[in-house]
Each structure stands twice: as C-alpha cells, then as structure tokens.
C-alpha cells in the first residue's frame, strides 16, 4: 500500500496513524500523526498550507475536543482545509486516530468559509 500518491498537481495521503504502543495517549498519537503528515507532504513537494481536504477517523468521539485543540495549534489561521471527522473502528485496537488527506503540490490555496 502506498503512503502517498502524487497525481498531477495533487497529493493523496493514505490513512496516517501513530506507531504508538497501547500505552500512548491521544495527544501523543495525534502529534505523531501530524508529524507524519508534514513529512509525507514535504516528500511530495507540498506542505500543510496546501491541504485541500482531510478526513479524521477517531476511535472515540470523546477525543474530539483534544483533536480540535491540536489541530488549531498545527494549522495556521486562514489555511484550514475542508475537514470531516468521523468515529469508527480503526484497524489496530491501540490506535486512537487516523488521518487521510488531499493536498495541492503547488498552488495558492484560498479556503472558503
């Protein structure tokens, strides 16, 4: 399975998860996932300012506030992509979050409210 695919001016990231052990916290897993997204986007010639759409999968919707707090620290004001957050079972029982994303490889992105 590919971690990312570049097609034309777009990069598609597969579901990024933490490699954490069952003892890792939501905040630790969230930071690792965001770091992985930063790295994958950089490898594809993009960055988080060029994100277009993000889907977040939470094992437990009780983590929604923690997700939003970390997200707001990570995303610069005025650059937020469209985002959908759903609760669901994730492949491994110790994983608390998974994020997939679509970004532009090079362009000026202007989000609409």
C-alpha positions in Angstrom: 0.0 0.0 0.0 1.3 3.5 -0.9 1.6 6.1 1.9 1.1 8.8 -0.6 0.4 9.1 -4.4 1.0 12.2 -6.5 -1.3 12.7 -9.4 -0.8 15.8 -11.4 -0.9 18.8 -9.0 -2.4 16.7 -6.2 -1.0 14.5 -3.5 -3.2 11.9 -1.8 -2.1 10.7 1.6 -3.3 7.3 2.8 -4.5 7.0 6.4 -1.7 8.1 8.6 -1.5 6.6 12.1 0.8 6.6 15.0 3.1 3.7 15.6 2.5 4.0 19.3 2.1 1.2 21.8 -1.2 0.7 23.6 0.1 2.9 26.4 0.4 6.1 24.3 -2.1 8.9 24.8 -4.4 10.5 22.3 -2.2 13.7 22.3 1.0 11.7 21.7 -0.7 9.8 18.8 -2.1 13.0 17.4 1.3 14.7 17.4 2.9 11.7 15.7 0.2 11.6 13.0 0.6 15.4 12.3 4.4 14.9 12.1 3.9 12.1 9.6 1.6 14.2 7.5 4.2 17.0 7.5 6.9 14.6 6.4 4.8 12.9 3.7 3.7 16.3 2.3 7.3 17.5 2.2 8.3 14.4 0.3 5.7 15.1 -2.3 6.6 18.8 -2.7 3.8 20.2 -0.6 3.0 21.3 3.0 0.1 21.7 5.3 -0.8 25.1 3.9 -1.8 23.4 0.7 -4.1 20.8 2.3 -7.5 20.8 0.5 -9.4 18.1 2.3 -8.8 16.0 5.4 -10.7 13.1 6.9 -10.1 12.3 10.5 -11.1 8.9 12.0 -11.4 8.8 15.8 -11.8 5.6 17.8 -13.8 7.6 20.3 -15.6 10.9 19.7 -14.8 11.9 23.3 -11.4 12.9 21.8 -13.0 15.5 19.5 -12.0 18.5 21.8 -8.4 17.3 22.0 -8.3 16.8 18.3 -9.6 20.4 17.7 -7.0 21.8 20.2 -4.1 20.1 18.5 -5.5 20.9 15.0 -5.7 24.6 15.9 -2.1 24.6 17.1 -0.9 22.9 13.9 -2.9 24.7 11.2 -2.1 28.4 10.6 -5.1 30.8 10.6 -6.6 31.2 7.2 -5.2 27.9 5.8 -7.6 25.3 7.2 -8.7 22.7 4.6 -12.2 21.2 4.4 -12.3 18.6 7.2 -14.6 15.8 8.1 -14.3 13.9 11.4 -16.0 10.5 12.0 -16.0 8.0 14.8 -15.1 4.4 13.8 -13.1 1.3 14.4 -9.5 1.7 13.3 -7.6 -1.4 12.1 -5.5 -1.8 15.3 -7.2 -1.6 18.7 -4.5 0.6 20.2 -4.7 3.2 17.5 -6.9 6.2 18.6 -6.7 8.4 15.4 -6.1 8.1 11.7 -6.0 10.9 9.2 -6.1 10.8 5.4 -5.7 13.9 3.3 -5.6 15.5 -0.2 -3.3 18.5 -0.9 -2.1 20.5 -3.8 1.6 20.1 -4.7 2.0 23.7 -5.7 -0.7 26.4 -5.8 -2.1 29.2 -3.8 -5.0 27.8 -1.8 -7.8 30.1 -0.6 -10.3 28.3 1.7 -13.9 29.4 1.7 -16.0 29.7 4.9 
